[in-house]
């Protein structure tokens, strides 16, 4: 019942795009496409490798590709927005993180390049002062997680 209510709130195209991306990204989709190509190639001699025979596969693949571009883009837009929101939450709740980076995806390309150069210099400087093999331990991560649960 709860799943049906959730589905009603999600727009039809969004539900369709999610299912289409999942289906077309599956091994079965690849196998079906592979056998369609094999069947097309095998029928070549039957149709004398005619222009119509070639046009069938070209048209079919063009139509599928054209439609998939929009479906994949919709899915990527949603995924990207979700990731940005998660990152914004991490920045917002971390005391030492700069809040200037929240919603950084909406700034200009020039401003992004400036920030990128700053963080590249910071990373380069960090490489000189820290040994990458001495990163945070699992114990330290677990302790921080326990502290976080106590706060809530």
KAVEN-V343840 format. One record per backbone hydrogen bond with DSSP energy under -1.0 kcal/mol. CO is the residue of the C=O (numbers start at 1). NH is the residue of the N-H. Records with the same first field share a line. If there is no record, write none. Layout:
CO=NH + NH
This chain:
1=5
2=6
3=7
4=8
5=9
6=10
11=15
12=16
13=17
14=18
15=19
16=20
17=21
18=22
19=23
20=24
21=25
23=26
26=30
27=31
28=32
29=33
30=34
31=35
32=36
33=37
34=38
35=39
36=40
37=41
38=42
39=43
41=44
43=47
44=49
47=50
50=54
51=55
52=56
53=57
54=58
55=59
56=60
57=61
58=62
59=63
60=64
61=65
62=66
63=67
64=68
65=69
67=71
68=72
69=73
70=74
71=75
72=76
73=77
74=78
75=79
76=80
77=81
78=82
79=83
80=84
81=85
82=86
83=87
84=88
85=89
86=90
87=91
88=92
89=93
94=97
98=101
99=102
101=104
103=106
104=107
108=112
109=113
110=114
111=115
112=116
113=117
114=118
115=119
116=120
117=121
118=122
119=123
120=124
121=125
122=126
123=127
124=128
126=130
131=134
137=141
138=142
139=143
140=144
141=145
142=146
143=147
144=148
145=149
146=150
147=151
148=152
